[in-house]
Amino acid sequence: MRGLWTPAWLARHLLAIVLTAGCLGLGWWQFSRAADGNSISWGYMFQWPVFGGFVVFIWWREVQLARRRAAGLPLEKVAETPREPQGPVTFGRPVRVDTRPVAAAADDPELDAYNDYLAWLAANPGARPADYPGRTQAEK
């Protein structure tokens, strides 16, 4: 137990107290802002105490780990021995899938117009999209 009163642990205790008090104070401050009509502060009012609770949780966890280390107890549960599989492990044969060429899509005038537009932009790199003259009847 003496290990929790070293200078390093005293600094950790003090840091946990300051952070928890700060989070609770910020929660109270957000409550006062919310009471004045700032509606988003209602969410922050609940968020800050959760942060303070997280600080307390981490502090408690670290104290418990330090006590277990000092007592010589195992820090984590020992993993079970892995079980052997019941039967042989096999792999299946790969399945062959027929590959058919993709059929050409039906004529899509909107797709053709878009492709012409992209080709025109590639051919005229300095042009703006608003300069596109559009498709003529001969191209359609």
C-alpha positions as semicolon CSV with decimal commas, in nm:
position;residue;x (nm);y (nm);z (nm)
1;M;0,000;0,000;0,000
2;R;0,298;0,227;0,055
3;G;0,355;0,227;-0,321
4;L;0,047;0,446;-0,372
5;W;0,206;0,731;-0,171
6;T;0,522;0,779;-0,377
7;P;0,575;1,119;-0,543
8;A;0,469;0,978;-0,880
9;W;0,145;0,840;-0,735
10;L;0,077;1,161;-0,543
11;A;0,104;1,348;-0,874
12;R;-0,138;1,100;-1,033
13;H;-0,385;1,139;-0,746
14;L;-0,364;1,517;-0,769
15;L;-0,405;1,508;-1,148
16;A;-0,713;1,286;-1,117
17;I;-0,868;1,520;-0,859
18;V;-0,795;1,831;-1,068
19;L;-0,927;1,675;-1,390
20;T;-1,243;1,543;-1,223
21;A;-1,314;1,875;-1,052
22;G;-1,245;2,058;-1,379
23;C;-1,485;1,838;-1,573
24;L;-1,757;1,881;-1,312
25;G;-1,695;2,256;-1,307
26;L;-1,722;2,273;-1,685
27;G;-2,047;2,077;-1,662
28;W;-2,183;2,332;-1,414
29;W;-2,070;2,616;-1,639
30;Q;-2,251;2,457;-1,935
31;F;-2,562;2,422;-1,719
32;S;-2,556;2,794;-1,643
33;R;-2,519;2,871;-2,015
34;A;-2,802;2,631;-2,099
35;A;-3,025;2,794;-1,838
36;D;-2,958;3,129;-2,009
37;G;-3,097;2,994;-2,335
38;N;-2,801;2,836;-2,515
39;S;-2,963;2,510;-2,625
40;I;-2,646;2,330;-2,740
41;S;-2,506;2,363;-2,388
42;W;-2,761;2,106;-2,265
43;G;-2,565;1,834;-2,445
44;Y;-2,230;1,958;-2,316
45;M;-2,373;1,978;-1,965
46;F;-2,411;1,598;-1,969
47;Q;-2,089;1,536;-2,162
48;W;-1,846;1,692;-1,912
49;P;-1,947;1,477;-1,613
50;V;-1,905;1,169;-1,833
51;F;-1,547;1,279;-1,903
52;G;-1,496;1,323;-1,528
53;G;-1,633;0,974;-1,469
54;F;-1,387;0,839;-1,723
55;V;-1,099;1,001;-1,532
56;V;-1,222;0,837;-1,210
57;F;-1,254;0,501;-1,387
58;I;-0,897;0,516;-1,524
59;W;-0,761;0,627;-1,185
60;W;-0,942;0,340;-1,009
61;R;-0,818;0,090;-1,265
62;E;-0,457;0,205;-1,226
63;V;-0,480;0,185;-0,844
64;Q;-0,616;-0,171;-0,867
65;L;-0,339;-0,275;-1,107
66;A;-0,074;-0,127;-0,877
67;R;-0,221;-0,312;-0,577
68;R;-0,223;-0,641;-0,767
69;R;0,136;-0,590;-0,878
70;A;0,240;-0,518;-0,519
71;A;0,059;-0,830;-0,394
72;G;0,214;-1,046;-0,665
73;L;-0,122;-1,147;-0,809
74;P;-0,153;-1,215;-1,182
75;L;-0,258;-0,904;-1,371
76;E;-0,469;-1,090;-1,624
77;K;-0,650;-1,419;-1,634
78;V;-0,444;-1,704;-1,772
79;A;-0,565;-1,805;-2,116
80;E;-0,705;-2,153;-2,161
81;T;-0,495;-2,406;-2,343
82;P;-0,603;-2,415;-2,705
83;R;-0,819;-2,713;-2,796
84;E;-0,722;-2,935;-3,083
85;P;-0,972;-2,965;-3,368
86;Q;-1,206;-3,264;-3,354
87;G;-1,127;-3,381;-3,705
88;P;-0,874;-3,306;-3,975
89;V;-0,865;-2,954;-4,110
90;T;-0,926;-2,961;-4,484
91;F;-0,957;-2,706;-4,753
92;G;-1,213;-2,728;-5,029
93;R;-1,129;-2,720;-5,395
94;P;-1,160;-2,385;-5,564
95;V;-1,481;-2,345;-5,755
96;R;-1,451;-2,261;-6,121
97;V;-1,676;-1,988;-6,242
98;D;-1,753;-1,940;-6,607
99;T;-1,649;-1,603;-6,729
100;R;-1,866;-1,470;-7,001
101;P;-1,793;-1,152;-7,183
102;V;-2,010;-0,872;-7,061
103;A;-2,276;-0,792;-7,312
104;A;-2,258;-0,447;-7,456
105;A;-2,506;-0,219;-7,289
106;A;-2,797;-0,099;-7,491
107;D;-2,752;0,236;-7,657
108;D;-2,788;0,499;-7,390
109;P;-2,813;0,849;-7,534
110;E;-2,739;1,016;-7,199
111;L;-2,425;0,808;-7,151
112;D;-2,312;0,885;-7,507
113;A;-2,367;1,257;-7,449
114;Y;-2,173;1,245;-7,123
115;N;-1,884;1,058;-7,287
116;D;-1,877;1,316;-7,569
117;Y;-1,868;1,592;-7,309
118;L;-1,575;1,427;-7,129
119;A;-1,391;1,374;-7,458
120;W;-1,443;1,743;-7,545
121;L;-1,306;1,848;-7,203
122;A;-1,001;1,625;-7,255
123;A;-0,943;1,768;-7,604
124;N;-0,979;2,129;-7,480
125;P;-0,786;2,144;-7,151
126;G;-0,805;2,524;-7,119
127;A;-1,178;2,543;-7,176
128;R;-1,440;2,584;-6,908
129;P;-1,729;2,340;-6,881
130;A;-1,966;2,624;-6,971
131;D;-1,788;2,659;-7,309
132;Y;-1,904;2,313;-7,419
133;P;-2,092;2,363;-7,746
134;G;-2,312;2,059;-7,700
135;R;-2,374;1,777;-7,941
136;T;-2,479;1,847;-8,293
137;Q;-2,748;1,648;-8,471
138;A;-2,480;1,475;-8,684
139;E;-2,306;1,338;-8,374
140;K;-2,627;1,199;-8,230
